[in-house]
Amino acid sequence: MTSIQTVNPTTETIIKTYPEMSASTIDEIIHKTHAAYLTWRDVDFATRSLHMKKLAALLTQNKNECAKLITSEMGKPLAQSISEIEKCALVCNHYAESAQDYLKPRSIPTELKKSYVTYQPIGIIFAIMPWNFPFWQVFRAAVPTIMAGNAVILKHAPISTGTAFKIETLFRDAGFNEHLFRTVVVADRNASPIITHPKIAAITLTGSVRAGKTVAALAAGAMKKTVLELGGNDPYVILADADLELAATQCVTSRMNNAGQSCIAAKRIIAVKSIQPELAQLITAKLKQYKMGDPEDPETTIGPLARADLRDKVHNQVQQTIAQGATLIMGGDIPSDTGFYYPPTLLTNVKKGMTAYDEEVFGPVISIITAENEDDAIHIANDSLYGLGAGIFSKDIARAEKIAAEKIQSGSCAINGFVASDPRLPFGGIKESGFGRELAQDGIHSFVNVKTITVK
């Protein structure tokens, strides 16, 4: 039997080794989780909310312990890990208070005596989750799913296996049935039988485009619904009338969060040429303020990347882009110290056909692309296989709103700020960023049976 190891990306030392679960063990978990679902689906909303609020309280009480687990397994600065746990408590409380309203029957007037829609749970949702926000990604998928009356089986990223078991323990300690939320330890290559298992009702995945396409194909063959969030190469359009200080601050803050390991980070900064030189100077100055170091040190603002191979991929993408004609302003080298570190990096003169223009770079790398004018900037923003998030900076709010609403191809678009997920707002993408929505009412509706009832 193979095993999975978690490795501290700061020290490069092994944290723990987990044996991969056998097919029979996984099958037993699935059957126990299905039995838990059959009971849970009939539990009233008041009881569901009680457990969910208890879960929020446990997260708050144990946030430092949970945050240190995040930081040890994937390298995020401790302050950012604490914020992640606080956000998980927020989503628990949101759905504890809003789920019943989100799922209340909807009356539809017809010529019949009565016609309405109800929202019913469907079973076990298989959640395949990433390491970059190892608590938040799980909670934003699992909380609405469970509040809707479903059960969840989690396959976490291997490097976040300790986090996966901690989350399972938290659900159990909050009073949920011990099998309502379960973790399985399984390599990616062995996940297919879980996806196609007859007692798995649907699949939610956050990950790469390649993984999404593989899972979608398997799920479609088994006639199962999927919700996929597959990353992005988010464009941030800086128009000529923008507040450049604000734009630089927001773009750098977005991009450097979690060492750039965020699907919705500001990756491609598209500046009209009249303001590009000043914007580049402001961004450079702000990047120089970041301190790379031990993520448990309160003064550290950028920690290591999560794995050595991920760091090497980012470096290769940067070097390829430079070889293709881009200009390196700062960063772009691998430090010699222990840990999977990569410095804040700025590239300018990035053009179509270059690696950083076309591909998602999952690290602390900002690419500045120069546009001739507003129309050209919008064209460049949409010239991507991805469509997750985007941003527009302009002092003309009405014009910016019109561009955001009607011209930018993305699932979210922020004006004079950066995209961030919020339990009250639907989240997801288009094109190769995936399909379906998480969070808000749309998210809880993702995994329910929208059932029509008519009375003649």
C-alpha positions, 0 to 999 in steps of 0.5 A: 500500500502506498503512503502520503507524506506532508512536508513543512515547506519552510523547513523541508522536513516531513511532518507525518506519513499517512497510509493510503486507504484501501478500496474496501475501507473507502467503500465502508466509509461511503456506506456509513456516510450514506446511512448518516445522510439518510438520517440527516436529510430529515433533520429540521433546520433549527437542529442543523443550525445549532450544530453549524453554530457550534462548529463556528464556535469551535473554529473561533476557539481553536483558530490558533491551533488550526492556523498553525496547522495550515502554516506548517503544511503549506507555508502561509504566514500565520496571520493569513492562516488565522484570517482563513479560520475566521472566514470559515467561522463566518460561512458557518454562521451565515448558512446557520442563519440563512439556509432555511430562507435560501431553501424555502419553497417557491410558489409559481402562479399558474392555472393550477390550484397550486404550483411550487418548487421545493429544494431537496437534498440529493445524497453524498457530495464528493469534495476534491479540494486544493491546498492553497486555502485548505480550510476555507475551500473545504468549508465554502463547499461543505457548509452549504452542502450539509445545511441543505441536508446532504453529506460530504466525503472529502479528498483533500490535497495530499499536502493538506492531509492533516488539515483534512482530518482536523476538519473531520474532527471539528465536524464531529465535535460540533455534534454532527453524526460522525460519518456525515463528514468524512475524509478519505486518503487516496492518491489522485489516480485512485479517486475514479472509483469514488467519483463513479460509486453509485452512492456518490450523488455529485462532485465538487472540485477546486483545482487545475483545468486538467483535473477538472476536465478529467473529473467532469468526464468521469462524472458525466459518464456516470450521470453526476452533476459537478461544480468546478472551480479551475483557477484563473489568470485574472486581468486587472484593467487600469484606465487612464483616469484611475487613482494609481496609488489605489490601483497599485495598492490593491493589485499588489495586495491581491497578488501577494496574498498567500505568496500569490497562490490564489486563483483570484489574484490580480495576475495580469495588470493591464495598463493603458500606455499613458499611465503604465510607467507611473503604475509600474514604479508604484507597484515596484515600490510596494513589492519591495516592502514585502518581507520574505521569511519564516511564516510563523514570524509576525513580521513575515508578509510572504512565506514559502510556496507550498511545494518545491515542484510548484516553486520550480514551475513558477520560476520556469514560467518567469524565465520563459517569459523573460526569454520571450522578451519580457523585462524583469524589474525585480525578483525572478530568482530562487533563494539559496536558503532552506524552504520553497521560497520565491521572491516578489517578482515583477515583469513588464512588456508582457505580450500575447504569446508569452508564458505569463500572458497565456498561463496561470502563474501560481506564485508571487509574480505580477505581469504588466501588459500595456494597452493602447487604449480602453478598448484594447485593454478590454480586448486583452482582459478577455483574451484568455482561456480563463474567466474567474475574476477581474478588476477595473480601476477608474474614477468614472464609476458608472463607466467602470460598472458598465464595462464590468457588467457588459464587457468583461468575461468573468464570474466576478469583477471588482471595481476599484478593489480586488475580488474576494469570496464572500459567503453572501455572494455567489462565486465561480467562473466561466470558460476554462475557469469552470462552471457552477457556483459556490456560496450565497443562495446559488451555492446551496442550490448547487446540490439539491433536487429542484423539485416541481410540485403541482396540485390540480 
